Amino acid sequence: MKIVDVICSPGRTGFYFDDQRAIKKGAKHEGFTYIGEPVTEGFSSIRQAGESISVMLILEDGQVAYGDCAAVQYSGAGGRDPLFLAKDFIPVIEEHIAPKLKGREITSFRELAEEIDKMKLNGKRLHTAIRYGVTQAILDAVAKKKKVTMAEVIQEEYKTNVVLSRIPIFTQSGDDRYDNVDKMIIKGADVLPHALINNVEEKLGKNGEKLLEYVKWLKNRIETLRASKEDDFIIHIDVYGTIGLAFDNDTEKMAEYIGQLEKAIAPFKLRIEGPMDVENREKQVKALKTLRTALKEREINVEIVADEWCNTLEDIKLFVDEQACDMVQIKTPDLGGVNNIAEAILYCKQHGIGAYCGGTCNETDRSAQVCTNIAMGCGADQCLAKPGMGVDEGYMIVNNEMNRVLALANRRK
């Protein structure tokens, strides 16, 4: 079966682009937006509407395979590609990628995805968002040709030897970190709440006191609302480097504080994502590794999750090889081609590091569905409910896609 045409349409994402540097510098909330001027190149305001591009491959038999190009909420920060605007990149897809796909025979996902992912224009690789969406469409095309789920394509081509099953779903609260926790508990999310602790003064507290109080509230809320005492939850909080900011990146002080968080949330398991951001990949690896070692020496059983500066497949391999963390947030749009998501999950698992198939609230329903299939096909340890920050929508999309994949795959057995 061949690809006969490539069609693009602009779209909106499930959240917004936020200028992370401006927020870290102290930009204040005003309603749902922020006051002040953006500081990251390409931003016209600190918060602006997220954009996507749907890439649709028209197949010989009339079927349409599609994927969505999307970029992370904090584009342009932490070593990532710049802001992704549809009007700037639809012409790139139509002029440079479509001619390479039209007339191509659909054979191997891995082979064609790697070709597009490695493609260069004027000596530079394509924007990660383009590679992300186009390779999603290629995976869908192969699945449609073979009449199987995308998860089964991944299973077969990467020889994962994974039995398809449900994966723990991680839900994120956004700034509504109280009411949204109620939703998570009622819906039965496996991992919660993310909490969006991205400002020291407003959310962490100058000495960490605000997050500590929140964690105490969180424990009590779970114990009050959970259906039974057997219902367990993993607590995963993303602090966006604010612990490092509050404690001047002093390892001993950070370890002591994280130990306080562990005691406050016990008996629930705790993960801390992005405890510090030292604005450099190699320094970030060293800082995380040093903190992880300090926690082990103190017998503090809190897992450290790498995020900032751990963007590409190459980055992920470095953090894993250095054993700098307990789990990697595989920030799916940052990897470019979705073939790299499969490679990253499998690499983490092979080396005993947790594989969190993540992403961003600033994606679409389609990219969430595709990532869920890849996570299942590779046996990831955790999968992000996305897009958006409203809990219900992202959880529904990922949960229902998991169940559809299992039902279809089991029918063929």
Secondary structure, DSSP 8 states (H G I E B T S, - for coil): -BEEEEEEEEEEEEEEEE-HHHHHTT--EETTEE-S---STT-SSSEEEEEEEEEEEEETTS-EEEEEE---TTTTSTT------HHHHHHHIIIIIHHHHTT-B---HHHHHHHHHT-EETTEE--HHHHHHHHHHHHHHHHHHHTS-HHHHHHHHHT---------EE---TT-TTHHHHHHHHHT-SEEEE-----IIIII-TTSHHHHHHHHHHHHHHHHHSSSTT---EEEEE-TTHHHHHTTT-HHHHHHHHHHHHHHHTTSEEEEE-S---SSHHHHHHHHHHHHHHHHHTT---EEEE-TT--SHHHHHHHHHTT--SEEEE-GGGGSSTHHHHHHHHHHHHTT-EEEE---TTS-HHHHHHHHHHHHHHT-SEEE--SSSSSHHHHHHHHHHHHHHHHHHHHH-
